[in-house]
């Protein structure tokens, strides 16, 4: 149980470091929110599924936005989708 909960912190840390190194695909506020939501999940599988749901919600929203307008370069806030993914 302790080892499984430790891995989600490692994954969150890897996400944070890669986001800072790669560029602007996720903001610092979103990373802080992800770390807080990591503390609130009980096990690794729930955390992974919540993160996947968050990315799925964000992807569906971005796809819908892309269908309505063809303008590129607009940023989408990730925080609402993180909340949705971790709530459902």
N, C-alpha and C positions, 0 to 999 in steps of 0.2 A: 504494500500500500504506500509506504513512504517513498520507495523507489519510483513507483508510477507517478506520484505527485511531483517528484523532482524533475521528471522528463518534460512536463509541460512548461516549467520555468526555463529549462534549457531551450526549448523550441521558441518560446517568447523572446528569449535573449538573442537567439540566432536571427529571428525576424527583425528585431530592433537593430542589430548590427548590420544586417544586409540592407535594411531600408536606409540607414545612414550612409552606407558606402555606395549603394547603387544610385540613389538620387531621390527624386520627388514622387515616388509612387505611394508613399504613406507619410503622413505628417507626424511630428513629435507628439502632438496632443493625442492623436489616435493611438500611438504606441503606449503612451501613459495610460490611456483608458484600457487598452488591451492588457497591460500588466495588472491593473486593478481588477478587471474581470477574470484574469487568471487566478487571482487570490480567492475569488468567490466560487469557482468551480471545484467540485469535489474530487473528480478523477480525470485521468488523461483522455479517455474516450469521449467523455462529455465535452471536454475543452476542444478537442479536435473537431467533433461534429458541430459545435457551436461556431467555430471559426470557419468551417466549410459553408455552413448556412449563411454566415455573414457575407462571405465572398460571393455566394450564389445570389443573395438579395442585391448586393451591389452590382453584380454583373447584369442581372435582369433590369435593374434601373438604368444602367449605362446603355444597355441595348435598346431599351425603350426611348431613351433620350436621343440615341443615334438615329433611330427610325423617324423621330419627329423633326429633328434638325440635322443638318449635315455639317455643322460647324465643329471643328476639332479644337482642342486646346482648353476646353472648359474643365475645371477641376470639380470633382464630386467629393463631398464630405463623407468620410467613412464612419464617423461616430454613430449616426443613426442606424446604419446597417450592422455595426457591432452590437448595439443594444438589441436590435431585432433578432440577430442570430443567437445571442445569449439568453434572451427571454423565451423564445420558442424552442 
